[in-house]
Amino acid sequence: MAAVGSGGSPAAAGPGVVSAGMLEPGTTTAGNVKHLVLFLHEAVLVQYVDTLKLAVPSLIYTLQNNLQYVAISNLPAATFQVTYQLKILTTALFSVLMLNRSLSRLQWASLLLLFTGVAIVQAQQAGGGSPRPLDQNPGAGLAAVVASCLSSGFAGVYFEKILKGSSGSVWLRNLQLGLFGTALGLVGLWWAEGTAVAHRGFFFGYTPAVWGVVLNQAFGGLLVAVVVKYADNILKGFATSLSIVLSTVASIRLFGFHVDPLFALGAGLVIGAVYLYSLPRGAAKAIASASASTSGPCTHQQPPGQPPPPQLSSHRGDVSTEPFLPKSVLVK
């Protein structure tokens, strides 16, 4: 979860740093600093094999965040926000392949709806539906978004597999991601801009806007960890829809973005797809039952005087609260 900011420093190392003080209750008091250090030494260095497992998603997250900067530099903010929801599609596919999940017909239909909405928005962008700066390259922006969504889907599912296969807390995993992300970001900085940093200083170009991006990325990383652990998917779907609306409104006010019917249609399809995909199984079954009842009355009737057939029970938990959306998609 690290990205190189405009001055070259890791833009999202904050979640890992802040997580160090949240690993165990009471470890941040003065009397327990030694206990915290010993705990980190045991969890990060002694159990180094467990720590090294986080190098893979950390590397991918670093690549993903830098791809996002390339994408947002070449696409309007609203178009980027809509197109980036393809990460739901890629996460679902990787969940099927890596976690052996099965998708319902409603899930597949919502993914198809999502892809259609994104395609409509990209068609609007390619057709020049709204003015754009001369230095923007929509093709490069689209390629960066697709690569970012693929990396996000794989890293998210991989991270979920690690979380479910070990006893480490989310905060510890976030700290480990931050450590690797910081190291990888510094290597990328030295490779790409080492000479410039040596002459101008590490914090050259850190304007208030850049600091705002750094803090937003750090805070966003912490929020993702909390969402993975506590929030439900209805709330995540609502937040995603709200982010699309807010990005569109901000683009109109700040950059003169023009919303035409084609963009509104595509964005509406994406928002609807996110909502349908986030429905709990109980609500989805209710929708399917209502749809089936409108197709015609049931011809089967129970003979009088006979007990009703036994209900098949499931041992997989309460399906009314089991979410469709895998937690992997909540990871940045």
MOSUL-V499473 format. One record per backbone hydrogen bond with DSSP energy under -0.5 kcal/mol. NH is the residue of the N-H (numbers start at 1). CO is the residue of the C=O. If there is no record, write none. Layout:
# MOSUL-V499473
<<NH/CO> <NH/CO>>
This chain:
# MOSUL-V499473
<<5/3> <5/9> <8/5> <11/3> <16/13> <17/13> <18/14> <19/15> <20/16> <20/17> <21/18> <22/19> <27/24> <29/26> <32/29> <33/30> <36/32> <37/33> <38/34> <39/35> <40/36> <41/37> <42/38> <43/39> <44/40> <45/40> <45/41> <46/41> <47/42> <48/45> <48/46> <51/47> <52/48> <53/49> <54/51> <55/52> <56/53> <57/53> <58/54> <59/55> <60/56> <61/57> <62/58> <63/59> <64/60> <65/61> <66/62> <67/63> <68/64> <69/65> <70/66> <71/67> <72/68> <73/69> <74/70> <74/71> <75/71> <80/76> <81/77> <82/78> <83/79> <84/80> <85/82> <86/83> <87/84> <88/85> <89/85> <90/86> <91/87> <92/88> <93/89> <94/90> <95/91> <96/92> <97/93> <98/94> <99/94> <99/95> <101/95> <108/104> <109/105> <110/106> <111/107> <112/108> <113/109> <114/110> <115/111> <116/112> <117/113> <118/114> <119/115> <120/116> <121/117> <122/118> <123/119> <124/120> <125/121> <126/122> <127/123> <128/125> <129/124> <136/133> <138/136> <141/137> <142/138> <143/139> <144/140> <145/141> <146/142> <147/143> <148/144> <149/145> <150/146> <151/147> <152/148> <153/149> <154/150> <155/151> <156/152> <157/153> <158/154> <159/155> <160/156> <161/157> <162/158> <163/159> <164/160> <165/161> <166/163> <173/169> <174/170> <175/171> <176/172> <177/173> <178/174> <179/175> <180/176> <181/177> <182/178> <183/179> <184/180> <185/181> <186/182> <187/183> <188/184> <189/185> <190/186> <191/187> <192/188> <193/189> <194/190> <197/193> <198/194> <199/195> <200/196> <201/197> <204/201> <206/203> <207/205> <211/207> <212/208> <213/209> <214/210> <215/211> <216/212> <217/213> <218/214> <219/215> <220/216> <221/217> <222/218> <223/219> <224/220> <225/221> <226/222> <227/223> <228/224> <229/225> <230/226> <231/226> <236/232> <237/233> <238/234> <239/235> <240/236> <241/237> <242/238> <243/239> <244/240> <245/241> <246/242> <247/243> <248/244> <249/245> <250/246> <251/247> <252/248> <253/249> <254/250> <255/251> <256/252> <257/251> <259/257> <260/258> <264/260> <265/261> <266/262> <267/263> <268/264> <269/265> <270/266> <271/267> <272/268> <273/269> <274/270> <275/271> <276/272> <277/273> <278/274> <279/276> <281/322> <282/319> <284/280> <285/281> <286/282> <287/283> <288/284> <289/285> <290/286> <291/287> <292/288> <293/289> <294/290> <295/291> <295/292> <296/293> <306/303> <319/317> <321/318> <322/318> <323/321> <324/279> <329/326> <330/327> <331/328>>
